[in-house]
């Protein structure tokens, strides 16, 4: 359950102000069809984060066990710093828009997540927790928790949400994960 809760919280907070929220806002303005957009996010996230989590679990199996906590801690710090950099929306000129709400959302979200903070976080979380399936479910739920309100409330919500505060909160969360990883490693040594 720790893997699910940590993954859900980490991604839900990290997604606030992320380019995928901007993409959600763009897609709802373009198509005005909530259900296909939400289903597209679900499919894209499940596929992207499943691949990412399995990569993280595979990498953890090859890294020497005494190195893994230190690599994870450094990775959490790197993500914490990366979260402080605001994202920009680059979806307006996409060639996928002709695919309809579901198709465009699925493809654009999958591509937007490649190399994104939450994809890297999914790899790191899967390396930390042995319950890979719960990491996948947690990161997917976190993605939906962050994006469904944007789809439902649109620009009204985005205008009132303090994005800088959200980025700082997410950064602090990943810094805490780094500290907990180091503390646990030192205590168990």
C-alpha positions, 0 to 999 in steps of 0.5 A: 500500500505504501507504493500506491500511496506514495506514487499517487501523492507524488504524481498528483502533486507533481502534475499540478502546473505540468504541461499535461495539465496545460494539454488537458486545458487545450484539449477540453477547449478544442473538443469539449468532450470530457469522457473521451479525453479522460479515457485517453489520459487513462490509456496513455498513462497506463501504457507510459507508466507501465513501461516506465515502472517495468524499466525501473523495476528492471534497473533495480534488479541490476543495480547492486543493492547497496547502491540503489538507495543512494541512486534513488535519493539522488534521483529524488533530489534531481526530480525535486529540483526539476519540479521547480522549473515551470512547463510550457504548452507546446500542443497547439500545433499538433498533427494528431488533432484530426484523430478526434478527442480520444485518439488525440488525447491518447497519443498526445498524452503518451508523447507528452509523458516521454521524458517528463518529470512524472515518467522519471518519477515512475521509474524511480518509484518502481525502483524503490518499491517492489510492488510495481503494479501498485506503482503503475496504478498509483501514478495513473490515479495521481495523473487522473487526480491532477488532470480531471479537475482541469478537464471538469473546471477548465480555465476557471480552476487554472486561473485560481490555482497557485502554480508556484506553490504547487511546484514548490510543494511537489519539490518538497515532497520529492526532497522528503522522499530523498531524506526518507530513503537516506534515513532508512538506509542509514538506520538499516545499515 
